[in-house]
Amino acid sequence: MSLRDVAIVGVYATEQAKRIDRTTFDVSWEAVSGALEDAGLTPDDVDGAAVTWPGPGGLIGDVSSWGRFLGRGGLSWTADGPTGTGGVKAVMTAAAAISAGLCETVVIGGGRAGVDAERRVLHEFSDPWGAWGVVVYALVAQRHMYEFGTKPEHLAKVAATIRNHGHANPEAVMSGRGPYTVDDVLGSPIVATPFHLLDVSIFAQGGAAVVVTTLERARDLRQQPIVVLGAGYEIRQANYVNPPIYADVGQIGKKAAERVFGQAGLGPEDVDVFCLYDPNSFEVIRQFETLGLCKEGEGGPFVADHDLGIDGDVPTNPDGGLLSYAWCHMQTQTMKVIESVKQLRGQAGTRQVKDASVAVAANAGAGSHHWEMALFGRA
């Protein structure tokens, strides 16, 4: 069995909002049960889990605590949490477990809600100097602009396009906020040079989940199976511990992308819809380079010369992405998988990319210290 013999059969995203006055368990369970319902399955059909356990009870962060709610009398396989419970990385590990015969049906996901969603780990050497996420990414962007002449207008075009997708998405936290122009982005306050306020993602709460199983079983279920054509990731160092030196992280993901396209027998020109991690506008430009759509340093002119809109030649983040739809911590990465699946099923409504048959979902984080990618297609 290979990656192509594994399929995504269920997806679900809860309400996304700046504040959800429910428990994290409530939101997580809604995401899990919603994805299972989408697939036409029940909790008893699950024998593998990659879902962060939020409590109450059990062991916080330990996936095995879900064994009380999923599976018939226990689970055959669980992922390590919390970094293994969301997005492309979780899909990869679940697919590997299924391919190895360790389990057959895995649910991935979780959520964040209520006051506990504000909690974060202290990084002793970076936090005292204000090296939070926006600043860390800004260092990478600033160096790229210095080295290659990337312009604020390039970043602003990315931001305006993706935010306008969210403006038109009724499920987005920023639905109805906009539309925006390049000048609107450039006119918003500077947060961390070179990022303006409209260049950076929002903060929200919510949940998301996907269900993965064998392609053989998927063919008998409710939804059209979406298969994993290729997947891979690249890690350079631990998150937020060391400064993001451009020479170290500027091209992170390039080797992984080459590997993934090689697995699939495809190239970047074969991708119909791009669901890229967008904590800021520049990260999208950087990922266009690492995906091979253009050479290093040419991301700015590439954006200027191409249309990232839903009807454009490089449709990017049709749901509004992190910039406008939602940022809900770990499951933000799962949302990239969900949007890819909806696009390939033809279930994206007014944001549907015409004739989408290949989608890429990419996750990144910590000032580009890690990067994951998967290609998806119809079975």
RACOR-V297081 format. One record per pair of residues at least 24 apart in sequence whose C-alpha atoms are under 6 Angstrom apart, sorted by the first residue. I is the first residue (numbers start at 1). J is the second residue. If there is no record, write none. Layout:
# RACOR-V297081
i=I j=J
i=I j=J
This chain:
# RACOR-V297081
i=1 j=99
i=3 j=228
i=4 j=227
i=4 j=228
i=4 j=229
i=5 j=214
i=5 j=215
i=6 j=213
i=6 j=214
i=6 j=215
i=6 j=227
i=7 j=212
i=7 j=213
i=7 j=214
i=7 j=215
i=7 j=225
i=7 j=226
i=7 j=227
i=8 j=211
i=8 j=212
i=8 j=225
i=8 j=226
i=9 j=39
i=9 j=211
i=9 j=212
i=9 j=225
i=10 j=35
i=10 j=36
i=10 j=38
i=10 j=39
i=10 j=210
i=10 j=211
i=11 j=35
i=11 j=209
i=11 j=210
i=11 j=338
i=12 j=208
i=12 j=209
i=13 j=207
i=13 j=208
i=14 j=206
i=14 j=207
i=15 j=206
i=16 j=205
i=16 j=206
i=17 j=173
i=17 j=204
i=17 j=205
i=18 j=204
i=18 j=205
i=19 j=205
i=20 j=113
i=20 j=114
i=21 j=114
i=22 j=114
i=23 j=113
i=23 j=114
i=24 j=111
i=24 j=112
i=24 j=113
i=25 j=54
i=27 j=111
i=27 j=207
i=28 j=110
i=28 j=111
i=28 j=207
i=31 j=207
i=31 j=208
i=31 j=209
i=32 j=209
i=35 j=209
i=35 j=210
i=39 j=222
i=40 j=222
i=43 j=70
i=44 j=70
i=44 j=71
i=44 j=72
i=46 j=71
i=46 j=105
i=46 j=106
i=47 j=71
i=47 j=75
i=47 j=76
i=47 j=103
i=47 j=105
i=48 j=75
i=48 j=76
i=48 j=77
i=48 j=78
i=48 j=103
i=48 j=105
i=48 j=106
i=49 j=78
i=49 j=106
i=49 j=107
i=50 j=78
i=50 j=79
i=50 j=85
i=50 j=108
i=51 j=85
i=51 j=108
i=51 j=109
i=51 j=110
i=52 j=82
i=52 j=85
i=52 j=110
i=76 j=103
i=85 j=109
i=86 j=330
i=86 j=331
i=86 j=334
i=87 j=333
i=87 j=334
i=104 j=213
i=105 j=212
i=105 j=213
i=106 j=211
i=106 j=212
i=107 j=210
i=107 j=211
i=108 j=209
i=108 j=210
i=109 j=208
i=109 j=209
i=110 j=207
i=110 j=208
i=111 j=206
i=111 j=207
i=112 j=205
i=112 j=206
i=113 j=205
i=135 j=192
i=136 j=367
i=137 j=367
i=140 j=246
i=148 j=297
i=150 j=300
i=154 j=300
i=155 j=281
i=155 j=282
i=156 j=182
i=156 j=185
i=157 j=182
i=158 j=281
i=159 j=199
i=159 j=281
i=162 j=320
i=163 j=320
i=163 j=324
i=165 j=318
i=165 j=319
i=165 j=320
i=166 j=319
i=166 j=320
i=166 j=324
i=166 j=325
i=172 j=325
i=173 j=325
i=174 j=324
i=199 j=280
i=199 j=281
i=200 j=279
i=200 j=280
i=201 j=279
i=201 j=280
i=201 j=322
i=201 j=323
i=202 j=323
i=203 j=327
i=204 j=326
i=204 j=327
i=204 j=328
i=205 j=328
i=206 j=328
i=208 j=331
i=225 j=379
i=226 j=377
i=226 j=378
i=226 j=379
i=227 j=376
i=227 j=377
i=227 j=378
i=227 j=379
i=228 j=376
i=229 j=264
i=229 j=375
i=229 j=376
i=230 j=260
i=230 j=263
i=230 j=264
i=230 j=374
i=230 j=375
i=231 j=260
i=231 j=373
i=231 j=374
i=232 j=256
i=232 j=260
i=232 j=372
i=232 j=373
i=233 j=371
i=233 j=372
i=234 j=370
i=234 j=371
i=235 j=370
i=236 j=369
i=237 j=369
i=239 j=366
i=240 j=366
i=249 j=368
i=251 j=290
i=253 j=290
i=253 j=371
i=254 j=290
i=257 j=291
i=271 j=358
i=271 j=359
i=272 j=356
i=272 j=358
i=272 j=359
i=273 j=315
i=273 j=359
i=274 j=316
i=274 j=360
i=275 j=316
i=275 j=317
i=275 j=336
i=275 j=360
i=275 j=361
i=276 j=361
i=276 j=362
i=277 j=362
i=277 j=363
i=277 j=364
i=278 j=322
i=279 j=322
i=310 j=353
i=318 j=351
i=333 j=363
i=336 j=361
i=337 j=361
